[in-house]
Amino acid sequence: MHDFLTALGLVMIIEGLPYFISPAATREWLQKLSVLPDATLRQAALGSMFMGLFIIYLVRG
């Protein structure tokens, strides 16, 4: 549970950084994302999930 809460906290920090550092640029980026096809977003999300899984595998062994 400790690891889960740590990971959740890190995700919240990482997710909040762009909005804190540059809200206008983040808003523009999100508008550009909104016009991408669903298939493209799914492929990017799948790639991101696999990268995250790979990082966890490397760190946890």
N, C-alpha and C positions, 0 to 999 in steps of 0.2 A: 504494500500500500504506500510505503514511503517513496519508492521509486515512481509509482504512478503519479502521486501528487507533485513530485519534483518535475516530472516530465510535463504535467499539465501546466505548472507554473512557468516553465521554460517556453512552452507553446504560446501562452498568453503574452509573455514578454516579447517574443519574436513577432507575433501577430500585431502587437500594438506599436512596435517601433516605426513602421512606415507612416502611420497616422500621426505620430508624435513629431517625427523629424520633418516631414513634408506633407501636410494634409492635402494641399492643392495638387501636387504631383500624383499622390495616391488616388485622388478622385479622378484625375485624367486617366490614369492607368486602368482603373476599374471601369470607366466608361468604354475604353477600348476593348476590355475583356468582354463586356456585355454584348458586343456585336460578333464575337467569334462563334463559329458553329459548335454545337454540343459535342460533336465527335472530337474536335480539337481540344476542347476543355477536358474531356474525359481522358484523352491520351496524355495530356500534360499532368493531370492528376494521378494517373496510373504510374507514369514515370517518376513523379515525386514520391509516391508511396513506396515504389521499389527502391529508390535511392535511400529513403528513410530506413527501410528494412535492412538494406545492405549496411548502412552506417551502424545500426543497432547490432547487426551480426558481427561487424568488425570490432566494435567496442566490447560487446559481451562475450565474444569468442564462441 
